[in-house]
């Protein structure tokens, strides 16, 4: 998955994703959407994203990263 943060782009391997959850609070202040998702990886990196089509994004994320489906946090953003 490619995450774009301004001019910076990060490649996040799907198998490195450990959870996806709804983001709120001061951490999400830099993203102007009200529907934000925080992605955490095995190396403890965190990415804050605001996909245009959240339901479609979550369906694709579940398809590419099935290891997060059993996590309670993943269910909280659906």
GIHUGI-V189862 format. One record per backbone hydrogen bond with DSSP energy under -1.0 kcal/mol. NH is the residue of the N-H (numbers start at 1). CO is the residue of the C=O. If there is no record, write none. Layout:
NH CO
NH CO
//
This chain:
3 10
5 8
8 5
10 3
12 1
16 13
17 14
18 40
19 40
21 38
23 36
28 25
29 26
31 28
37 49
38 21
39 47
40 19
41 45
42 16
44 41
47 39
49 37
57 53
58 54
59 55
60 56
61 57
62 58
63 59
64 60
65 61
68 65
69 66
71 68
75 71
77 74
//
